[in-house]
Amino acid sequence: MKMRTILFVLCFIVMNNGSAFSQGETHTVLFAQCHFSIPNVSDMLILEENIKALPSSTIVRLDFNSQRAFILTKGIDTLSTNEFSSWFENYSETISCVQIGIKGIDQIAKYPFENCNN
């Protein structure tokens, strides 16, 4: 009986320490997608690498043929449309149909985007 109690207490301590370490970290994953207008593949590939280098991006997909972007984030709890637009540098004024949401909670609009307001 003592052994079970000791084991239970040890498990409890380990579980509480693990959760204490993770409380300071954010585990929210946001998605952001949009249409863009970039006239050549080389500019788009450079931009894609620049967005991948951002500390808050984890997966970045820019598709030249559909002119569509899809990005997953890490380490942030919120993302404004203005901040997202700024990631597109010189092409920030060309983006439209922006959708930002929480992965696993918000529904991701299917391509092609229809009836978008922004």
Buried (B, 14 or more C-beta within 10 A) or exposed (E): EEEEEEEEEEEEEEEEEEEEEEEEEEEBBBBBBBBBEBEEEEBBEEBBEBBBEEEBBBEBEBEBEEBBBBBBBBEBEEBEBEEBBEBBEEBEEBBBBBBBBEEEEEEEBEEEBEEEEE
